[in-house]
Amino acid sequence: MWLAFWRSRNRLSLDELRYLTDQLFKIQVVNEVNKDFVIEALRSIAELITYGDQHDSAFFEFFMEKQVMGEFVRILKISRPVGVSLQLLQTLSIMIQNLKSEHAIYYLFSNEHINYLITYSFNFDNEELLSYYISFLRAISGKLNKNTISLLVKTQDDDVVSFPLYTEAIRFAFHEENMVRTAIRALSLNVYHVGDVSVNRFVASPPHSKYFSNLVKYFCKQCLELSELVSDALKSGPEPPSTILAVVDELEDTLYYFSDITSAGIPDVGRLLTDEFLKHLVFPLLLPSLKTEPAYEVKIGSVTSLYLICCILHIVKIKDLANSIAAGLFFPPEVFVANSGNKANGFLSVHEPTNESKQPDNESLGSENDKKLKAYLVDCSTGTQVHEEAAVKANVSIDSSVALRETLLSYIRDGNNVQVLGSLSVFATLLQTKELDESMLDALGILPQRKKQKKLLLESLVGEGSGEEQLFSSESISMKDGLSGELDGYLQRIKDQYCVSTSSTEEGASPRCHRFQVLDALIALFCRSNIPGETLWDGGWLLRQLLPHGEAEFSSHHLVLLKESYRSCTRALLQETRGSWPDLVLTIIINEWKKCKRAIEASSPRKEPKSILLSQWKFHEEVAPSESSIPAGERMCEVVKVFVLRHQLQLFSLGRALPEQPSINAQGDHPENSRAKTSGLNVSVPKPGTELKVVDALPCRIAFERGKERYFRFLAVSAGISGWLILAEELPLKQNYGIIRVAAPLAGSNPRIDNKHPKWLHLRIRPSSIPSLDPTKTSDGKVKPRAMVDGRWTLAFRDEESCKTALSMIVEETDLQSNEVEKRLKPLLDLENALGLSDIFQHETSS
């Protein structure tokens, strides 16, 4: 029978379809003998139906007339080889994906054939079969709309009572294979975004709503794994391993999935996700770990918690969740730990009566392949996420504890760089969270001045409260003492659920007081000397958001602190003009000026939340030897970044707009008696092969290879801010002229006469560029600083006098180079006569 399949026939014809279906009808059992014919017949039918959909409707009319869908189900029932099941699922997936006719889709989805195939007991121990099955489900979900979805559900009194596509799919939501999880998420989103009211009620009501609870718990598991990975990785190497980056990407993908779920606009689901996030993650795990020195065991590191809080606020757009997280910052962390053992996972739903407690039901978790997740969920249900010894009586009053908001501010004032960056990121993310009420931002002390004034103006126009009085009073941005009504509501919810006494929050503190606390912390940050410049830029961005017009809210104490910090970094910058890299100071100032201005004036923070995690490895890099010029160059870059930020803050505090370019003098002409002029050099970078006069050059010997000495004429020259050490070969036919063979930077040469051989002069030859400014790409696409090291020259002169002359020449030209840099910097340093900074410049240059 199956041999006749290969007879000559028009492959894309209705006759071919008729022949294939007739042959399938005759089959009574599918076994190893006839499986190849059945598989090929199923494949060909998919091709013919897809072809007919585009060219001839008679194909699908025949398909319906012969009830081929029913025949597919019969073939599946009588098949033993797994290959037939694979081909049947692929055939249906191809047909569903490629059929354009709505009529054809309606037919396929009717008569319960699709639902039968969805609920059929396939052997999913076969990974290939599972993959085809998941593709089949996803193909169906791609055709869902308000009309087709009704064909796949069973209803009773307008309520959906069965929806096999959804319930069978979420069984695999936590499968170990990422491809499977991704497909199920795409399928579920297709369901949610149909917008069918009855289906929405179905997915948001028990027992199907457990999926969202389990999804949040799965995310908690990811968070705990990330924290453990970070902790282990910090002990093992100078760079974050790829596993951490992979976990971060997967974790953020999960959060974007939550975001996509909420964007479907199913109210009950949004509330459920909020409750689960607060109950299982935010209150029992994230907020308690923010304490500086916790007296209790924490499961997640503080830096990882800062990162996760930023991610959740940045990605998951749920108003209640954002406001609850913000309200939690007004409590000390102990209140969440103290109550973690009193209720299931330490939190009751903010939408449930506080006198009820529900244990999570962990049945129907999904695929049996995910035993690890099931074990984790059981652990969650027993409340063992938080150290049991931390559980105390429900009624707690912790007057002496510091609220988490103040903890974040203390990190900014006194923490290390990672803590500063994380805390700034939390405040910046809160500020950028549109779901957060302005009254909440005001209570936190981070409501931008322009929004505050707009709010007061509106209140004065409608005659509400004391808006007019506040708007035109000397304290134009102040509010009534006490926290806002919106915040009060969220605080009360948390207190009711945790039985926390009112003295555990910052009761009675005004938004104005909190605002000044934030400003005080930022000013203290700008005055710190142990924080990288780019982190200070992030603080500058937050300050510009709070005070877009500058001096309005700076106290005299703030101005004094900013002035003193500016004096300090100005002195440090002037020291760099006498250091190893004065030739690059101006270039770096110009580049960093633009970057800093762009960073603090941007509409949103320039760094992603993951930068909080990755910044932990920046200080584990190998440090070059102390005698190397490389760390000196990196230090100079840091000094410039800090100087640029503090300079721009000075302009900002005076109410000035930031110019596009820093104020730097133009390069002047070289003196006629300079060595650069005498030698005839008129280029800033002398190149090998260039001719020059060697009247002032000193004869010397140097060996670049062991046993191979070469004779040169040595010359040190400076031209503006550039300076060079030159080795030239005399031209035998042109007296007093030579050809440049080698040129190296003058700055950082550290000339030293040998103690035992007074004719020898030792020179350090630094690179022409700083490694971080000249990065290279690795094979995996990462950008890394180029590996550079210092060179060494030992010049042997004819006599001691020549050696001393060469040393004097280098020192003299180095001074000229540094003086030129300082001269061009003078207008930048002379920022404001009233600041009294000119004496610094005069003092440093005279010394």
KOLVOLUM-873742 format. One record per residue (C-alpha): x, y negated, z; residue in one letter. Coordinates in steps of 0.1 Angstrom, whole numbers, plus 5000, padded with zeros to 4 digits. Layout:
XYZa...
//
This chain:
500050005000m502649755011w504749834980l502049684959a502749354976f505749314954w503849334921r503949034898s501448774907r501148394908n502548334943r500548014949l497148124937s493748194952l494148554939d497248594959e495448474991l492548714983r494949004978y496848935011l493648915032t492249225016d495349415025q495349285061l491649405065f492649755056k495349785083i494249975113q497449965133v500649775130v503749975136n507450005125e506350145092v504149855080n505249565101k507449405074d504449385051f502249225078v504948975087i505448875051e501648855046a501248625076l504048405064r502648385029s499148305041i500548005060a502247885029e499147935007l496747755032i499147465034t499447444996y495647464992g495147185017d497046954994q495947084960h492747294961d490047304988s488947644976a491847804995f490547695029f486947765019e488048125012f489948135045f486748035064m484448265043e486548565052k486948455088q490748505086v491248345120m489348645135g491448875114e494548715129f493248795164v492549155154r496049195139i497549075172l495449325192k496549625171i500249515168s503049685187r506249525172p507049185187v507949055153g504349035143v503448825173s506348595165l505148555129q501548505139l502448225162l504648065136q502048095109t499447925131l501947655141s502747585105i499147565095m498147345124i501047105119q500647065081n496847065076l495746715069k492046785065s490046715097e487546965086h490147235085a491447145120i487947155134y487447505120y490747635134l489847495169f486347635169s485047985175n487348035206e490048195185h492647945194i491747965231n492048345229y495548325215l496548065241i495448295269t496748615253y499148815275s502348785255f505548935269n507448625277f510548825288d511348785251n512848425250e512248395213e508548475217l508248215245l509847955222s507348035194y504448025219y505547685233i505847555197s502347685190f500847505221l502647185212r501447195176a497847225189i498346925212s499546715183g496146745167k494246635198l491746345197n488446275213k486746495187n489046795186t489646825223i486046905229s486447225208l489147355232l487447295266v484447445283k482047215301t479247245326q477046945334d479346715315d482346835336d485247025321v485547365338v488147525316s490947395294f493347685286p495747475265l496547255294y496447505323t498547765304e501047505293a501847355328i502747705339r505947645321f506447285333a509447375355f510947645333h514747675334e515147595298e515147215291n513647265256m510647425272v510147155298r510446885272t507847055250a505347095279i505846725289r505146615253a502046845252l500646705285s501146345274l499146425242n496346545265v496546245288y496545995260h493446125243v491545925268g488646165273d486946085306v485846435315s489346575306v490946305328n488746415357r489746775351f493446715352v493246475382a491046705404s492147005424p493547255417p495047115385h496146795403s498747005421k500746985389y501546615397f502446705433s504746975422n506246745396l507246495422v508646765444k510646885413y511946535410f512946535447c514846855440k516746675412q517546385435c518946615462l521046795436e522346465423l523346345458s525146675464e526946655431l528046295437v529346385472s531346685459d532646495428a534046205449l536246455467k537546625436s538546375410g539146025397p536346035371e532646125373p532246475359p530046525329s527646725350t526746415370i525946225338l523846515325a521846525358v521446145357v520046165322d517646445331e516546265362l515845945343e513946145316d511746275344t511045925356l510245815320y507846105319y506145965350f505945625333s504345785302d501845955324i500845635342t500645445308s497745685299a495645485324g494145765344i493445585377p493345895399d496646025386v498345695393g497145705429r498146065433l501646005420l502045705443t501045915473d503346195464e506345975457f505945805491l505146125510k507946345496h510746105485l510645735494v509745745531f511346065543p514446065521l515345735504l514645465529l516145635560p519445695541s519945315536l521045265572k524645165576t525545415602e522645655607p522345845639a520446115621y521246355593e520446225558v519946445528k520746185502i523745945503g523045575506s524545485472v522445755455t519345625473s520045265461l520345405426y517145605429l515145315443i516245095414c515345365389c511945425403i511145055404l512644995369h510945285352i507745395370v505145115365k502745175394i501644865414k500945045446d504145235445l506244925439a504544725466n504745015491s508545055485i508944675490a506844685522a508944965535g511944735535l510344545564f510744845587f513744985603p514645325589p514245505622e510445475620v510345705589f512745955604v510945955638a507646045622n508846285596s508146585617g504646485629n502846525596k503346725565a506446585550n506146275572g503546085553f499746085547l498245965515s497745585514v494345675498h493245925525e491945875560p494945865584t493346125607n493646385581e496646595571s496846825542k499547085538q500747105501p499347415483d502147565464n500147825444e500147815406s503447645405l504147755370g506547995354s507748285375e511148205360n511547905384d511948085417k514347815429k511747545426l509147755444k511547805473a512147435474y508447355475l507947605504v510747415522d508947095515c505747225529s507347325562t508746975566g512347075568t513646805544q514546585573v516646705602h514246845628e516246695657e515346355645a511646415652a510346225682v506946115696k504645945671a504345615691n507645435684v508645085690s512144995679i512644635687d516444655685s516544815651s517244625619v514744615591a515944765558l515744435541r518344295565e520444615560t520644535523l521644175531l524244305555s525644525527y525944205505i527644015533r529944285546d529644605526g532144755501n531744695464n529444985457v527144885486q527144525474v526344625438l523644865449g521944605472s522144335445l520644585421s517744655444v516944285448f517344225411a515144515402t512444405427l512644055411l512144205376q509344445387t506144295372k503944525392e505244355424l502944085438d504543735439e503543715476s505644025482m508643865464l508043555485d508043755517a511243925507l512843585501g513443635464i510543465447l512143235420p511742865427q509942795395r507243065402k506942935438k506342585426q503842705400k501942895426k501842595449l500742365421l497842605412l496842615448e496842235451s494742205419l492042435431v492242295467g493342625482e495142635515g497842375520s499342405485g499242035478e500841955512e503642205506q504242105470l504841735478f506441775512s510141755519s510142125523e508542175489s509142545487i508042645521s504942835531m503042875562k504743085588d503943445588g503843715561l501343705533s497943885533g499044115504e502144225524l500044255556d497844515539g500744735528y502444695562l499244795580q498845105558r502345225567i501845145604k498545335605d500045645589q503245635611y501645495643c504445235643v504044945667s503844605653t507144505669s508944745645s508544495616t509644145611e506443995623e506243615625g509143565602a508343315574s509143365537p511243045540r513343205567c513843515546h514743305516r517543135535f518743465547q519043575511v520843255502l523143285532d524043645521a524743535486l526943245496i528843475520a529343715491l530743445468f533343365495c534543725499r537943815485s537644195484n534744215458i535444245421p534543955399g531944135379e530044225410t530043855420l528643785386w525644005395d525243795426g525443485405g522543615383w520443665414l521243315427l520343155393r516943335394q516243205428l517442845422l517342775384p517942405390h520942425413g521442205443e517842185456a518142445484e521942445491f522542345527s525642135535s527142445551h526642635518h528342365499l531342365523v531742735520l531542725482l534042445481k536542625504e536142945483s536742745452y539942595467r541142945475s540643095440c542142785425t545342835444r545243205434a544843105397l547742855399l549943135413q549043345383e550543075360t553843155377r553243535375g553843795349s551043705325w550843325322p550643345284d547243525286l545643315314v544043065291l542743325266t541243535294i539643225310i537943135277i536743495272n535543545308e533843205309w531543305280k530943645296k530143505330c527843235317k526043495296r525743725326a524343475351i522043305326e520643625312a516943695315s517544035331s520444205349p523144325325r523744655342k521644975342e520945135376p523345425368k526245175371s525645185409i526645555409l529445525384l531045235401s532145475429q534845615407w536445285396k538445275429f539645635426h541745565395e545445615396e547445305406v550445215386a553745175405p554044845423s557044725402e554944755371s553444455354s550244645346i548544605380p549744245381a547844195348g544744355361e544944145392r545243835371m542143935352c540243975385e541443635397v540243475365v536843645368k536443525404v537643175395f535243145365v532243245387l533143005415r533842725391h530442775374q528842785409l530442445417q528942305385l525642465394f525742335430s526141985415l523142025393g525142035361r524542245331a527242495322l529242405291p529742665264e533542635268q535742565298p537542225299s541042295287i543542055272n544642105236a548142235230q550741945227g553741915204d557042085214h559841855225p562441795199e565241925221n563442245230s565042575221r562142665199a562742355178k566542395178t566242755166s563742655139g560942875151l557542725142n555343035149v553743135182s554643505177v558143565161p558143865139k561044095131p562743975099g562143615106t565143385101e566243145129l569242945140k571343115167v573342815179v572042855215d571943235213a574443435234l576243745221p575444065239c575244445235r572344685242i571845055237a568245155228f569545515224e572145685246r575645635231g574445395204k575245035213e574144755190r575344395189y572844105190f572543745197r570143685227f567743395229l564943305253a562443055239v559042905249s556542745225a553542605243g552042885264i553943155245s557443265253g559743535239w562943715245l564643755211i567443975199l568743865165a571443985142e573843725128e573843675090l577443725079p577043495049l575043215066k576843075096q574843005128n571743185114y570343525122g567443765116i565043855144i565244235150r563344265183v561044025202a559444085236a557343875260p559243625281l556843615310a557243895336g560743975325s562043955361n565743885351p568344025375r572144045373i573444385382d575144395417n578044605406k578344485370h578044105369p578144105331k574944305330w571444145329l568444365337h565144275321l561644415325r559744425292i556044415298r553444495271p552044215250s548544295262s546844415293i545544775289p541944695299s541844425272l543044665245d540944985251p541045295230t538445555221k538845915233t537846225213s534546235231d533645875222g534445725256k536345395258v539445405280k542245155287p545245215264r548045385282a550845125285m554145115305v556844855310d560144885292g563644805304r566544625288w570044605301t572044345282l575844345285a577444005279f581043915272r581643765306d579943675339e579443315328e577543415297s575343645318c574543365342k573743135313t571343395299a569643415333l569343035336s567943025300m565243275309i564243095341v564242755324e562042875295e559743065319t559242735339d558442545307l555942805297q554242805331s554242415332n552442415298e549742655311v549242435341e549042125320k546342265298r544442395329l544442055346k541041925334p539442255344l540842235379l540041865382d536341965385l535041685406e537041415424n534641425452a535641785459l539141685467g540741955446l543341745428s545741765457d545842145453i547042105417f549641855427q550842055456h551142385436e552842225406t555342035428s556242355446s
//
